[in-house]
Amino acid sequence: LALAEMVWERGFSVAIVSNALSFEFVESGSSVPVPGHAPVDAHDVHVALDAVDRDLAARHPDGIGARVFLGYSLGAFHGFYVAAEERDPEQQLVRFDRYLLLDPPVDLLYGMERLDGFFAVPLALPADERAAEVQRILLKAVTVATQAEGVRSGADKYSRLDITDLGGGSLSPSMELPFTNEEAEFLIGFAFRRSLQALLWTSQGRDDLGVLLTERRPLRRLPVYEEIGDYSFEMYFYAFVLPYYRDQLRTIGSAEQMIAENDLHSIAVPLRGNPKLRVFANRNDFLTRHAEVEWLTELVGPERVRFFPTGGHLRNLHRPEVQAEVMDALADLAPAAAAP
């Protein structure tokens, strides 16, 4: 929503769709019950965007100007696949005038394995300390969020929480948020794992592949959520996605083939030098290897790629100077009334 508002404030109209690995998209937009294979997922996203475009064009026939695909993280990754489809002369879906892609991974499986590793950060602790450490980090996150909301709403003097053991001693240190790297990594991994739980619940409600052992009951989800909670993305990939495409659809012959097709290297030819691409990312993004930074720059073209020296994964998009540089990539397409 923040990115949508950023674009809207510059005169564009905005339509938002969920990413292909969200439970909402599995319910309404996915052609398969187990998303996780980028060529298919990205095409499904393209189909959804085409439906949105057709609907808006029918309702506002004189109101559609330039069409921009704006995606971040997984959405940016899928944006490359959508852009690659343009080279297919039989492709009749909506075409975009610009692709604005923020912090895309290059190798999907590598990125997901990194996120799996973040969730496992507390596992490095002795067994008798893990649960307490997880509870402490989550409680700290709730406290920070509560106090931030209080400041935003003007109610910062009141809080139901009174936490003193925050592992750092202060909510106002010199850093932007009072989390250590380990705490931040765990919170990122935890959020990802929770979204995977919702994805698996929805997926297997749509088409039970017989992998989960626990009976699903709509009014008693906890038992099956406990089983689902044991699945990392890597486990989900090998237990659900790969068997579905290899054994049921028979469109994939091996794990190696599927892994290769979920890497931007596999679509380099139709992407190379595409003048519509604009890429913004950070050199220290944990989802991207150093060699991939150089490869992506060469693929898209240095004049259309901007790697900030720091910012991690999506951690600098709140900065006005970064927003201004990103939005400058759309300045020539801005509606006339909003153009500088």
N, C-alpha and C positions, 0 to 999 in steps of 0.2 A: 504494500500500500504506500509506503514511503517513496519508493521509486515511481509509482504511478502518479503520486502527487507532484513529484519533482518534474515529471514530463508535462502533467496537466497545467502546472503553473506557467509553463512556457508556451501555452496555447494549443497543445495537442489534446485530442480526445483519447481516452484510454479504455481498453477492454482487457480484463484480466482472466486468465485461465489457470487452474492449478497445474502443478508439474505432474508428469506422468507417473511418478512414484508416490503420489498421495492417494489416500483411500477415496477421496472425492472423485478423482479422475478414474480410478478403477471402477467405481460405481456407474459412471456416466459416459466416459470418453474412451476407455481402453478397448481395443479389439481383442485383447487376450486377458485371461484372468490373472496372469502372473507377469506384470511388467518387470523390466530389468534388461531388456535387449534393445539397445539404442536405435537401430534402424527402424524397428517396428514402433517403439514408443514415440520417436520423433515424428514418424508419419501420422500416428494417431493425434499428436498435438497439432500437426499441420491440418488434419481433417477438421479438428475442432475449431481452429482459427479460421478456416475456410467457411465453416457454418456461421461463425460470428460475422465475418466479412459480408457474406451474402445477406444476412439478416439486416445488418446496418445499411447496406447499399439499397435494400428494398424500402427501408423506412426513411432513409435520408439520401435519395438519389443524387442530390446536388451538394451534399455535404461531405463527401469523401475526398480527401486530398491524398498526400503521400502516405504510404503504409510502411510502418516501421516495426520490425520484430525486435523487441527488447527482452532479453533474457539474462538471468544471472545464475551462476553456479550450474546446476543440472540443466536449467532452462537455457543457459548459454551453450552448453555442450550440445543439447538437442538442436539449438539454432543452427549449428554448423551442418547437421544432417539435413535440415530443412533447406538451407542454402544450396547444398549439394544436389538436392532434387531438381533444382531449376534447370540443370543440364539435360534432364530427361524431356525430350520433345513431347512425350505423351502425357506429361504431368499437367493436369488441368486445375490444380488447387491454387489458392490465392498466392500471388507473387508479391514480394516486398521490395520497396525501393531502398531500404537500408536495413542492415542487421547490426544492432548495437548489443554486443555480447560482453558481459561483465564477469570476470573471474571464472572462466570456464576450465574444468579439468581437461586433460588431453586423453588420459587413459582412465576409463570409468572404473575398472576393477581396482586399479591402484588407489584411486581416491576413496573408494568405499572401504578398502582394507585399512587405510589410514584412519577413517572414522571408527571402524571396529576397534582399532588399537587404542583410540582415545577413551572409548568406553571401558576398556580393560585396565586403565591407569591404576585404579585402586587394587588390582590383583597383585601388584608388586609388594603390597603390604602383607604382614603376617595375617593369617586367616582370622585371628581373633580381633583384628583392628579394622578389617575391611568395612563391615556394616556401619560401624561408628563413623568412619571417615566419609562414606557415602552420605550418611545422614547429615553430617556437619556441612558438607559442600552444598547439598540441596537446601538446607536451612539458611545458609549464608546467601544463596541466590535469591531465595524468597524474601529475605530481609532487605537486600539491596534493591530488588524490584519494588517492594512496598515503599521504601523510603523515597525512591526515585519518583514513583507515582504520587506520593504525598507532596513532594516539591513541585511537581507539575501542576497538581490540582490546588495548591495552596494550603494543603492540610498537613504539612510536614511536621507540625508540632505534635501530631497525634499518631500513634501506632499501636496496634494490638501486640506487636512483637517487641520484645526487649532482650535482644541477643547480645551477649558480651564476648562469647568465644567465637570470633570470626576468623581466626587464623591469620592475623595480620595486625589486629588491634585498632584498625581505623577504617571507616567507610569513606574517608577523604584523603587518600594517599596521593602521591605525585602522579600516579598512573591514572588513566581514564576510568577504569573500573578496578575495584579492589580484589582482583583474583590473581592467584599465581598462575603460571603457565599450566601446571598440572591440573589445577581446579578448572580453568577455562577449557582445557582439552576434555576433561571428563564431562562437563556440562554440554559441550558440543556433541560428544558421543552419546550422552544420555538422551538428548533431544532427538538425535537421529534414530536411536534404538526404539524410542517411543513411537515415532512415525512408522517404523518398520512393523511394530506390533499392530498398529491400526491397519496398515496395508495388508498384512497377512490375514487378519480377521475378515476383512472385506473380501479379499481374494478367495479364500476358501469357502466363504458363504456363497460366492458366485459359482464356483466350480471346485468341489472338493476333490483334490488329487490323491487323497488317501495317504498323505504323508503324516499329518498330525494324528496323534494317538488319542487325544482327549476329546470327549464328546462336546460339541458346541451347543450351548443353550443361550438363547438371546437374553434371558433374564438372569443368567448366572455365568458371567464371562470370566470370572477370576481364575478358575482352574485352567482353562485353555490359554488365558493370557500368561499364566505362569509357564506353560510349555512354550508358547510363542516367544516369551521373553528370553529363552535360551538361544534363540537364533540370531546370529550375526548376519550381516549382509552376505558375507562369503558363503555361509551355510545356506542362506536363502537361495543364492545363485546356484549352488550345486544340488540342492535338494528339490527345488521347485522350478527355477527358470530353465536350466539346462535340460533336465529330463522332459519338460513340456515341449521344448522346441526340437529336441533330438528324437524322442520316442513317440510323441503324439503327432506333432506337425511334420516331423521328418524334414525340416528345413535346415537343420544344423547337423553336421556329422560328428563333431567332437568338441570337447571343452576348449581346445586350442583355437578352433575356428571361431567359436563364439567370443572368446576373449579378444581375438584379433579384430573382430567386427565391432567391438565396443571401444575402439581406439580411433582417434581422429586420423591416425596414419592410414587407415583403411579407405578414407574418402579424400585423400590428399589431392588426387588428380582433378576432380571437379571443383575443388575449393581454391586451388592455387591461383593467386592473383585476382580473385573475385573483387571487383572494385566496390561492391556494396558492403563488404565486411568492415566493421570497426570493432576493435578488441581493446578492452581495458582490463588490466590485471596487475598483480603485484609479484615482484620477484621472489618474495619469501612466502608465497602461498603454499601451505602444507600439502595441498592437493596436486601440486605441480613440481616435477623434477627440473633441475637446472637445465638439462639438455632439452627438455620440452619447451622451455621459454625461448631458447634460441631457434628451435625448429618451428614453433608457431610464428615467430617474428618473420622468418624467412618465407614461410608458407603464405601468409596473408600479405606481407609487404611491410617493411619498417615504417612507411608513411601512414599506415592504417592501424598500427599497433602501438599501444602505450603501456609500458610496464613501469609502474611506480616502484621505487626502491624498497619501500616497506608498506605494511598494511595487512599482511596475512591474507586470510580469506574473508573478503567482504568487510573488513574492519576499518576501512577508511572512507566508505561511501557517505558517511555523515559529514565529512569535511567540506565546507563550502568551496574551497579551491578545487577539490577533486570533482565535485558535482558540476562546477562550471566547465571544467575541461571535458568531462563526459558529455555534457549537454551541447558543447560547441560542435560535437560531431554530428549534431542534427540541425545546426543553425540554418543551413541552406534549404532544409525541408520544412522549417517552422511555418505555420500559417501566417499569412501576410500581416494580420493585425498584431501578431505577437513578435514578429521579427524585429531585431534590434535596428 
